[in-house]
Amino acid sequence: MKLFFLILLSLTTSSTADPKYAKPGCNYMCGEVKIPYPFGIGANCSINKWYNVDCNSSTPYLSALNSLEVLDINLDYQSVSVNVSMFSDCRNPVRNSSQISNINLDGTPFLFSKLDNKFVVEGCGNAVILDHGRVVTACSTICHNDSVSEIISSSCLGINCCQATIPYNLKSYSMNLTSLERQLGGDGVCGSALLVKENSHVRSVAGNISYVPISLLWTLTERDQFNCCSSRFRVDLDLGNGNSLASYKCRSYEGHLKGNPYIVDGCELLLDTQECQWCRYHGGDCHYEDVYHEDGNMIISKLNMTCHYYPLYNHYEGKISLGVILGVSISMGVLFLVAISYVLYKVIKKTKAKRRRKRFFKRNGGLLLKQQEEADPYLFDKTILFTSRELEKATDYFNENRILGRGGQGTVYKGMLIDGRIVAVKKSKVVDERQLEQFINEVVILSQVNHRNVVKLLGCCLETEVPLLVSEFIPNGTLYDRIHNVTDEFPMSLNMRLQIATEVAGAVSYLHSETSIPIYHRDIKTTNILLDDKHKAKVSDFGTSRFVSLDQTHLTILVKGTFGYLDPEYFQSSQFTEKSDVYSFGVVLVELLTGEMPISLTRFGENRSLATHFMLAMEEGRVMSIIDAMVIKEGTRDEILIIANLAMRCLNLNGKSRPTMKEVVAELENIRVSHVPSMVQTNFQQIMQKEELHIITYGESTSTLISVEDNFSK
């Protein structure tokens, strides 16, 4: 019975009429080759002149492409295979030569197919394909003294022969050949390099013209008038360098469509295939769905038929089938396993995250922090350990838009805590053990400090890959930006400069003499001085700071600092004292007084350093020429000279001759008290013409200032 049914199906399916491939009145066969529309035999049978085919002696030729012989036309892949002539002279070796392809497709709707063609090289040497002078692909071979038959039968894997793909569809190409030759039984040498359709290469060439097949893509644009018997869609063909060519294609269901989809009535869709009829015979239902897959640059679609059964009840006995029971049971089991797997996954993920946080805590100095806490339990009373989740939410997962600044030790982000407080989160760089010690050192020092002009530490986080510091947010940026990015809208008055200098000096004096253990800052500079909303100064960045025991006068440590602010005496001796901070403050004071950069390439020689430039100006009695115009406008000559002399004392090359920070604070307070802001001052030109300034002599002579780059080490 089943055999009879299959025979009946085959008879019914084979009895259908022949499908249409060409336009009405046109022939679609030339010899053994089928010529479907949009190609056509004759001018009126094709879509345009490029697709005209001449049928001569039962052989089709593309008349518009130098009458190339047509071997095959594929509607699904939109390709046409043609024969291309290949010339090889076996009497002369090909050495360092260049060839241009004998087909130029520029201006035509055809392309060399990336999918179907291979670049094949025979002989020994090197060959490359060039697209307008740019190398597209290359092939290199080596040769053995084999016979011709051995060469032909060997695999094309680099010995006597190699092959390569092209990365995109070409319009034209040229080839460069280098010593391309092949031994032919010792009688001579010859070689060849060409683009050829895959698995069709003619290997033996006997010194005359031979033909090799090549695959071309054919394209249709919106201007081409054609109608599809199914739907039409767009295909973008890769032309290299990010360029593509839009082509339009009629939808064809490979294996389920007879005829030509480019003709309105040319489709014959075989929905009721033998498989579908067999499915229905057994009580099933045929379901068809589109299946698309991209092969190279052409999109092929198929109809995928599946047979669905709905046996809620046995067809013959009316009872619930065993298959339904098994299916429900298996489905329930699968759902249970999926649920258990999901729960286990979440538990394992949570456990791994917890272990990772513990590992980061240890690596980021958590043990060192605990040791410091055990040594002084009162040290961390007000310091909070934040979780990584808190700080990720606060900084929008460390969004680039939240960055306040970048420094040598890390990046600072602006964040908002759950309670609404605005904070600054300092994310250290990937650190080694020495940098971790600096980080923990900053936490310990800032936990000790409680001063209105020092940035307040709120807490830290050690659970992340790199450690994080959380401190109060200071909104008005750095003193450096305020001095050197001057705006007419908010100029820095002399009174504001004196206030900032006094506040910074007071903070450093507090660190030196008023904390339980003296602290040397070691990196005082205008970029480490922040300004709040009322332009109050806040000293920050204690990464290189150090505690000093009460009986110590100096620290002998590796030289670190910032070019332009570094104490020359410290650089020469590696001994850092509290007077080294005084020197750095002196540079900040001169920066406030002159408005000039600490290091400037516009100044020459020794004058590149602001400290040296200032001291030379003082010695030569021309200091008023480098003072900021706003300072001269608002201050008297005597006030300016008093401030300048204080800066000179701070910059003394002999550290013992410098004042203490406590003395600096007292003098600045006196200057502020005596200063009365006024807009009516002595004319600047008159000041410049007055007698030379009286300079206080300071022990050693002021030679060229010695300074080093940031984080300079011996």
Order of alpha helices (4+ residues) and beta strands (2+ residues): alpha-beta-beta-beta-beta-beta-beta-beta-beta-beta-beta-beta-beta-alpha-beta-beta-beta-beta-beta-beta-beta-beta-alpha-beta-beta-alpha-alpha-beta-alpha-beta-beta-beta-alpha-beta-beta-alpha-alpha-beta-beta-beta-beta-beta-alpha-beta-alpha-alpha-alpha-alpha-alpha-alpha
